Amino acid sequence: MIAVGRIGRLFGTDGGVMITLYANFPDDFQNEEPLFVTIDELAVPLFCNSFERRGKAGAVAHFDDIDTERRAEEYLVGREIFIEDDGDDDNDDEFYMEDLIGFEAIVDTHRGEITDYYDNEANPLFEITIEGHEHLVPAAEEFIAGIDFEGRTIKFVLPAGLLEL
């Protein structure tokens, strides 16, 4: 099983959920394929009634047998979702966000260092130290322009006003 996202919160009153998709979520995902969550150490398959992408890193999903807010909250919210491993060993590009601590951070013309990572389900954050000042930056795919693992640098593209430099 490969972790491909995390169910963040409820969407609507009919058991729908918002999912944060990891970079390795398959672009060609079809509703006929089950997603899995782990409940009591068992992989439980979830079949989608609907699956609608919201940008590159988000989706709204409704699952069979999860038709109320209570069920979605109890069984899904806060859990990672998985897909079956297809057996390919080309997952060399997988990493954990914590692996980026110590990388040089480039924001516009400023250079600093990623000094910490806060894994919060609702809003994961990088702590970046630039010119002796600590800044919290959302650890979201849309703010990362590129990662150079060999050079240990990460380039950010942030909205105006997010950092006061």
C-alpha angles and dihedrals in degrees: 000000000000123000108235104166150343128246104233111178147338121284114202127331100285100076097276119149139198114234128200105214121215119226090258095059105125115255089212096054112152126201090236091068115083124236116211136219126188114241119173089348092303125116105237116196118228120198116204122234086187136359119186122179117225105198122316097305105035142063142173116223139182118197134204112261093015102097105141137060090240094056093045092049093047099044108024120021113101095013127120118240123222140193127207115271109249091209097250113136095207094109094110090121094065117114141157121246088237087065088070094065107115094027118129110254119215117197113174103306094337124099127201141138135267100240102174146000125218112203101207115161093221098041121004110200141196118216108219123189113208121174091344095308124112119225130183115222125183110253091227127142093232091063096050113085095179146337123217106196095182093050091037093229133130123196119211129200106199132182115257112273097021091109124035102214 
